[in-house]
Amino acid sequence: MEFWDFTCVSCLRTLPYVKEWHRKYQQYGLVVIGVHTPKFPFGKNPELVQKAIERNGIQYPVVMDNEGVIAARYELRAWPSMYLIDKHGFIRYQHTGEGNYTTTERVLQALLYDTLSGETLPMLLEPLREEDRAGAVLYRSTPELQAGYLRGSIGNVEGYSPESVVQYADPEFYLDDRIYVVGCWLNDRNSVRHQDREPGSIILSYHATEVSAVLEPEGGEAEIVLMQDDRYLSAENKGDDVRIAGDGRSIVTISEPRVYHLVKNPQYGEHVLRISTESEGLALYSFMFVSSVIPELVSNN
């Protein structure tokens, strides 16, 4: 059983392992159940969850835990969380967050051997990424940053004014682990929402390789333009959801509430990312970051 959310980058990075275990071991009696416990209100929409299931190629059953009832019974603290349950219904293993895939699969095989009679299970799955290898040491990346006033990390001196519209000025100085907004933005519990057709911006200084954001349009579609270190993104550092326009601008079209992959730098580093928009109603919920291994400290064992 895995608790996940379709806006959680760590969940999406764990999915390839879960899908492969389902493929390899279902013939030996493994039953995989996904429990979708939403982080944000729009995650309760069954159509959006179904789209996420199809987009990610999930073949095992997924139950919607919109009110967190199942999560509460399992004392869920973070996404993703994985539980291995034996044939008698006892929880034999639990892991929260990314990583530890080889250990998880070893326990999974041990539990399956309890139900088999002389059959041999497949070889353990090789790590799908360098950072998943045992002993790999990662650079410190910027932690996940929430935008809403409940758990937000806004850095502007204006601060939050719950359920109110605030006109924010550009401080032109950006601390790490903070989100800065410029223009007219509504402060919501889970997001900040652009409130004017005049240009608005979101700015952050970060340490990472990749950057993703949970964004939501209001009504139809919204559009954002990205600049990193005062330059438009290029084919070498753009995320999967970015297109390069004929004039060189790096643009993302926000068509539905989900996680959008914005930046994929070839190397780890410190950067300043600026998101500009003229789309009224565009909402930012969170930023998430991916680090990379320190090459000389990668274990090959």
C-alpha positions in Angstrom: 0.0 0.0 0.0 1.3 3.4 -1.0 0.0 6.8 0.1 0.6 9.4 -2.7 -0.6 12.6 -4.2 -0.3 13.6 -7.9 1.2 17.0 -7.1 4.0 15.5 -5.0 7.3 15.2 -6.9 8.7 12.7 -4.5 5.6 10.5 -5.1 6.1 10.8 -8.9 9.8 9.9 -8.5 8.8 6.8 -6.5 6.1 5.6 -9.0 8.5 3.9 -11.4 9.6 1.5 -8.7 6.1 0.8 -7.5 4.9 0.2 -11.1 7.8 -2.1 -11.8 7.2 -4.1 -8.6 3.6 -4.4 -9.5 4.6 -5.7 -13.0 7.2 -8.2 -11.6 5.4 -9.6 -8.6 1.7 -9.6 -9.2 2.0 -13.2 -10.6 3.5 -14.2 -7.3 0.7 -12.8 -5.2 1.6 -9.1 -4.7 -1.3 -6.8 -4.5 -0.5 -3.1 -4.9 -3.0 -0.5 -3.7 -2.5 3.2 -4.2 -4.1 5.6 -1.7 -4.5 9.0 -3.1 -4.6 11.4 -0.1 -4.7 15.0 -1.5 -2.4 17.8 -0.3 -4.6 20.5 -1.9 -8.3 20.9 -2.4 -8.3 20.4 -6.2 -6.8 16.9 -5.5 -10.2 15.8 -4.4 -11.5 16.0 -8.0 -11.9 12.4 -9.3 -11.4 13.6 -12.9 -8.0 15.1 -12.1 -7.0 12.0 -10.2 -8.0 9.8 -13.1 -6.0 12.0 -15.5 -3.0 11.6 -13.2 -3.4 7.8 -13.1 -3.5 7.7 -16.9 -0.7 10.2 -17.4 1.6 8.1 -15.1 0.6 4.7 -16.5 -0.7 3.3 -13.2 -2.2 -0.1 -13.7 -3.0 -1.1 -10.1 -6.1 0.1 -8.2 -6.1 3.5 -6.6 -8.6 4.5 -3.8 -9.4 8.2 -3.2 -8.9 9.2 0.5 -10.3 12.7 0.1 -11.0 13.3 3.9 -7.8 11.5 5.0 -9.7 8.8 6.9 -7.4 6.0 5.8 -4.3 8.2 6.2 -5.3 9.0 9.8 -5.6 5.3 10.6 -2.1 4.7 9.3 -0.8 7.9 11.0 0.4 9.4 7.7 2.9 12.2 8.2 4.4 12.8 4.7 4.1 11.7 1.1 4.9 9.2 -0.2 4.5 6.6 2.5 4.7 2.9 1.8 3.4 0.0 3.9 4.1 -3.7 3.3 1.4 -5.9 4.8 1.7 -9.7 5.1 -0.8 -12.4 4.3 -2.2 -12.2 7.8 -2.9 -8.4 7.6 0.0 -7.3 9.7 2.1 -4.3 8.8 5.7 -5.7 8.4 7.5 -2.7 7.0 6.9 1.0 6.6 9.0 3.7 4.8 8.3 7.4 4.2 9.8 9.5 1.5 12.0 8.6 -1.5 14.8 6.1 -1.5 15.5 2.8 0.3 14.1 1.0 -2.7 16.4 -2.1 -2.5 15.6 -2.6 1.1 11.9 -2.3 0.4 12.1 -4.8 -2.4 14.1 -7.3 -0.2 11.4 -7.1 2.4 8.7 -7.5 -0.2 10.4 -10.6 -1.5 10.8 -12.1 2.0 7.0 -11.7 2.5 6.2 -13.2 -0.8 8.5 -16.2 -0.1 6.2 -16.9 2.9 3.3 -17.5 0.5 5.2 -19.5 -2.2 6.1 -23.1 -2.4 9.6 -23.5 -4.0 9.2 -20.8 -6.6 12.1 -18.4 -7.4 11.5 -14.7 -7.5 13.1 -12.4 -10.1 16.4 -10.5 -9.4 16.2 -7.3 -7.5 15.6 -4.2 -9.6 18.6 -2.1 -10.4 18.5 1.5 -9.2 16.8 3.7 -11.8 18.8 6.8 -11.0 22.3 7.4 -9.7 21.0 9.1 -6.6 19.1 6.0 -5.7 22.3 3.9 -5.3 23.3 2.8 -1.9 25.9 5.2 -0.4 25.2 8.0 -2.9 25.7 11.4 -1.3 23.5 14.3 -2.4 24.0 18.0 -2.5 21.7 19.9 -0.1 18.8 21.2 -2.1 16.2 23.9 -1.2 13.3 22.2 0.7 9.8 22.2 -0.6 8.3 25.7 -0.3 4.6 26.2 0.3 2.9 29.4 -0.9 -0.4 29.6 1.2 -0.6 31.4 4.5 -1.1 28.2 6.5 2.4 26.8 5.9 3.8 29.4 3.5 7.3 30.7 3.1 6.8 34.2 1.7 9.7 36.5 2.1 8.2 40.0 1.2 8.1 42.5 4.0 4.4 42.9 3.4 3.9 39.3 4.7 0.6 37.5 4.6 -2.8 39.0 5.1 -5.1 35.9 5.2 -8.0 35.9 2.7 -7.0 39.4 1.5 -5.5 40.9 -1.6 -2.0 42.4 -1.1 0.0 44.6 -3.4 3.6 43.3 -3.2 6.7 45.2 -4.1 9.9 43.7 -5.4 12.5 43.8 -2.6 15.3 43.1 -5.2 17.1 41.0 -2.6 16.1 37.4 -2.2 16.9 35.1 0.8 17.1 31.3 0.4 14.1 29.1 1.3 11.7 32.0 0.6 9.1 32.8 -2.1 8.8 36.4 -3.2 5.9 37.8 -5.2 5.5 41.1 -7.1 2.2 42.6 -8.0 -1.4 42.0 -6.7 -1.9 38.6 -5.1 -4.7 37.0 -3.1 -3.5 35.2 0.1 -5.3 31.9 0.3 -4.9 29.1 2.8 -3.0 26.9 0.3 -1.9 29.3 -2.4 -1.2 32.9 -3.6 -3.4 33.8 -6.6 -2.7 36.6 -9.1 -5.5 39.2 -9.0 -4.7 41.6 -11.8 -4.2 41.7 -15.5 -1.2 43.8 -14.8 2.1 41.8 -14.8 2.9 39.8 -11.7 6.0 37.9 -10.7 7.1 35.0 -8.5 10.8 35.0 -7.6 13.0 32.6 -5.6 16.6 31.9 -5.0 17.3 28.2 -4.9 20.0 25.5 -4.7 19.1 22.4 -6.8 19.2 20.7 -10.2 15.5 20.7 -11.0 12.5 22.9 -10.1 8.8 22.0 -10.3 5.8 24.0 -9.2 2.2 23.2 -8.4 0.1 25.7 -10.4 -3.5 26.2 -11.2 -5.3 28.3 -13.8 -8.6 30.0 -13.1 -11.2 29.3 -15.8 -9.4 28.4 -19.0 -5.6 28.5 -19.4 -2.9 30.6 -17.9 0.6 31.4 -19.2 3.9 32.0 -17.4 7.3 33.1 -18.7 10.5 31.9 -17.0 13.8 33.5 -16.6 16.8 32.0 -14.7 19.6 34.3 -13.6 18.1 37.0 -15.9 18.1 34.8 -18.9 15.4 32.8 -20.6 15.7 29.1 -20.3 17.2 27.1 -23.2 17.0 23.6 -24.5 19.8 22.7 -22.2 18.1 23.7 -18.9 14.3 23.8 -19.6 11.9 21.5 -17.8 9.6 19.1 -19.6 6.7 21.4 -19.5 8.5 24.4 -21.0 8.4 25.4 -24.7 10.8 27.9 -26.3 8.9 30.5 -28.4 10.2 32.0 -31.6 11.4 35.1 -29.8 13.4 33.0 -27.4 11.1 33.3 -24.4 10.6 30.2 -22.3 6.9 29.7 -21.7 4.7 27.2 -19.9 0.9 26.9 -20.5 -1.0 26.1 -17.4 -4.0 24.1 -18.5 -5.1 22.3 -15.3 -4.0 22.1 -11.7 -1.0 19.8 -11.4 2.8 19.8 -10.9 4.7 21.5 -13.8 8.3 20.7 -14.5 10.0 24.1 -15.0 13.8 23.7 -14.8 16.3 20.9 -15.4 19.8 22.2 -15.0 22.6 20.0 -16.3 24.5 20.5 -13.0 23.6 21.4 -9.4 24.0 25.0 -8.6 22.5 28.2 -7.0 20.1 30.2 -9.2 17.5 32.9 -9.1 14.2 31.9 -10.9 11.7 34.5 -12.0 8.2 33.6 -13.1 6.2 36.3 -14.8 2.5 36.2 -15.7 -0.3 38.5 -16.9 -2.9 35.7 -16.4 -5.5 36.8 -13.8 -6.4 34.0 -11.4 -3.1 32.0 -11.7 -2.4 30.3 -8.4 0.9 29.0 -7.0 0.7 26.3 -4.4 4.2 25.1 -3.9 7.7 24.7 -5.3 9.6 21.4 -5.2 13.3 20.7 -5.9 15.5 17.8 -6.9 19.2 17.5 -6.0 21.9 15.5 -7.6 24.7 13.2 -6.4 28.2 14.5 -5.6 30.0 12.4 -8.3 33.2 11.7 -6.3 31.1 10.3 -3.4 28.9 7.8 -5.4 29.3 4.3 -4.2 29.4 1.5 -6.8 28.9 -1.2 -4.2 
